[in-house]
Amino acid sequence: MKLAKSITIVPPPFSDNNGKVNQPPPIITDELNLLYTIDPLKQIISVAIQYFPLPIQLFTSSSYDQLNGFWNQNVLENRLLQILGDDPAKTLRSLFPRTMEEDPYAPGTVLASMIKSIGIHMSDNCSCRRHALTMNAKGNEWCSQNVDTIVGWLREEAQRRGLPFVDMIGKILINRAIKKSTKLLNNQPVPDNDEDLDKE
């Protein structure tokens, strides 16, 4: 499908297995390669777009019913253009899952970095990354109000790995990460020694 003009999308950075942060090259295109999927049982028509990991749902339930079983390439492309809107690059960029590397000062990323500094690394099958991304998405205020929930996440992962865990230490670590993240996001200097954060 041809676009009205060329667009540029910069995918999010990510870390490889060695911990090196990689920035994928930008995607510059004026044409989208599309693959439609039609599921009549679930009443969903979606489209996958080359280079973008998440699909876009074009029609679901009631909007699917309104098609009355009729669709063609023109109908589907017009619907996609409608969803892409006035800023297709922004919409397409949202098809990449967020990464911790694009939010280096958010609370989940800061906490993960602090935990990594004491020798505990995230693995591909642990829940750490998912929880860190949740903290990033919800922000410092939510994290401050839900410290016990986050402690529970840390405790559960520690038990899964067979590591000792003390709730109070977990709370101190989380609160320190929140304070550090708040300072970084507010462009304030962060003490070289994180322990100084506890004195404020």
WOSULVEN-V454758 format. One record per residue. SS is DSSP state (H for helix, E for strand, - for the rest). PSI is psi as a letter, one per 30 degrees, with the letter a starting at -180 (NA if undefined). Layout:
# WOSULVEN-V454758
SS_PSI / SS_PSI
This chain:
# WOSULVEN-V454758
-_k / E_k / E_l / E_e / E_l / E_k / E_l / E_k / E_k / -_j / -_l / -_l / -_l / E_l / E_k / -_a / -_f / -_g / -_g / -_k / E_k / E_k / -_j / -_l / -_l / -_l / E_j / E_j / E_l / E_g / E_k / -_k / -_j / E_k / E_j / E_k / E_k / E_k / E_j / -_f / -_e / -_f / -_h / E_k / E_k / E_l / E_k / E_k / E_k / -_k / -_f / -_k / -_f / -_k / -_l / E_k / E_k / E_e / E_k / E_k / H_c / H_e / H_e / H_e / H_e / H_f / -_f / -_h / -_g / -_k / -_l / -_a / H_e / H_e / H_e / H_e / H_e / H_e / H_e / H_e / H_e / H_e / H_e / H_e / -_a / -_f / -_i / H_e / H_e / H_e / H_e / H_e / H_e / -_f / -_f / -_k / -_k / -_k / -_l / H_f / H_f / H_f / -_i / -_f / -_g / -_l / H_e / H_e / H_e / H_e / H_e / H_e / H_e / H_e / H_e / H_e / H_f / -_g / -_g / -_j / -_k / -_k / -_l / -_f / -_g / -_l / -_f / H_e / H_e / H_e / H_e / H_e / H_e / H_e / H_e / H_e / H_e / H_f / H_l / H_e / H_e / H_e / H_e / H_e / H_f / -_h / H_e / H_e / H_e / H_e / H_e / H_e / H_e / H_e / H_e / H_e / H_e / H_e / H_e / H_e / H_f / -_h / -_k / -_k / -_k / -_k / H_e / H_e / H_e / H_e / H_e / H_e / H_e / H_e / H_e / H_e / H_e / H_e / H_e / H_e / H_e / H_e / H_e / H_e / H_f / -_g / -_h / -_l / -_k / -_k / -_k / -_e / -_j / H_f / H_f / H_f / H_e / H_f / H_f / -_NA
